[in-house]
Amino acid sequence: MFQVGSAGNLQLLGSESVEGTPTFVAGSSVTYTGTSGPYTIKDWDYQNLVFNGSVGTFNLGANETVAGNLTLTAAL
């Protein structure tokens, strides 16, 4: 798979398919930017997680963890 480094950001829409589970280094972020939906969030161990979207629904799966910050914005 791949690794998201410190201060790196993985940008997702929420609807794409990702094979395997990436590794997130301390300080990394994942941003879900949805424009419709609903989207199901990947069951990953996040460092920092951002939901960015003024429309749509982001549904949590069963096993997400966030070690750092969880941010909700509506800046599309």
C-alpha positions as CSV (number, residue, x, y, z in Angstrom):
1,M,0.0,0.0,0.0
2,F,1.3,3.5,0.7
3,Q,2.2,5.8,3.5
4,V,1.0,9.4,4.2
5,G,3.9,11.3,5.8
6,S,4.0,13.9,8.5
7,A,2.3,17.0,7.4
8,G,0.9,15.1,4.4
9,N,-2.7,15.1,3.4
10,L,-4.7,12.4,1.6
11,Q,-7.6,14.1,-0.2
12,L,-10.7,11.8,-0.9
13,L,-14.2,12.4,-2.2
14,G,-15.6,9.5,-0.2
15,S,-16.9,7.4,-3.1
16,E,-13.6,6.1,-4.5
17,S,-12.3,2.6,-3.9
18,V,-9.0,2.3,-2.2
19,E,-7.2,-1.1,-2.1
20,G,-5.6,-2.0,1.2
21,T,-5.0,0.2,4.2
22,P,-2.6,3.1,4.0
23,T,-0.2,3.9,6.9
24,F,-0.7,7.4,8.4
25,V,2.4,8.9,10.1
26,A,1.9,11.2,13.1
27,G,1.0,14.7,11.8
28,S,-0.7,13.4,8.6
29,S,-4.3,14.1,7.7
30,V,-7.1,12.7,5.6
31,T,-9.7,15.1,4.2
32,Y,-13.0,13.9,2.8
33,T,-14.6,16.5,0.5
34,G,-18.0,15.3,-0.6
35,T,-20.4,17.1,-2.9
36,S,-23.3,14.7,-2.7
37,G,-23.4,11.3,-1.0
38,P,-24.0,9.6,1.2
39,Y,-20.4,8.4,1.7
40,T,-19.1,5.7,4.0
41,I,-15.9,6.6,5.7
42,K,-13.0,4.1,5.4
43,D,-12.3,2.0,8.6
44,W,-8.8,3.2,9.1
45,D,-6.7,4.5,12.0
46,Y,-6.4,8.2,11.2
47,Q,-4.0,10.7,12.7
48,N,-6.1,13.8,11.8
49,L,-9.5,13.6,10.0
50,V,-11.3,16.4,8.2
51,F,-14.8,16.4,6.8
52,N,-15.2,19.2,4.3
53,G,-18.5,19.7,2.5
54,S,-21.6,21.8,2.7
55,V,-23.8,19.1,1.2
56,G,-23.9,15.3,1.5
57,T,-23.7,12.9,4.4
58,F,-20.6,11.2,5.7
59,N,-21.4,7.9,7.4
60,L,-18.9,6.4,9.8
61,G,-18.1,2.7,9.5
62,A,-17.6,0.4,12.5
63,N,-13.9,0.8,13.4
64,E,-12.4,4.3,12.7
65,T,-10.0,5.8,15.2
66,V,-8.7,9.3,15.2
67,A,-5.5,9.9,17.2
68,G,-5.4,13.7,16.7
69,N,-7.9,16.2,15.5
70,L,-11.4,15.8,14.0
71,T,-12.4,18.8,12.0
72,L,-15.8,19.6,10.4
73,T,-16.0,22.3,7.8
74,A,-18.4,23.5,5.1
75,A,-16.0,25.3,2.8
76,L,-16.6,24.1,-0.7
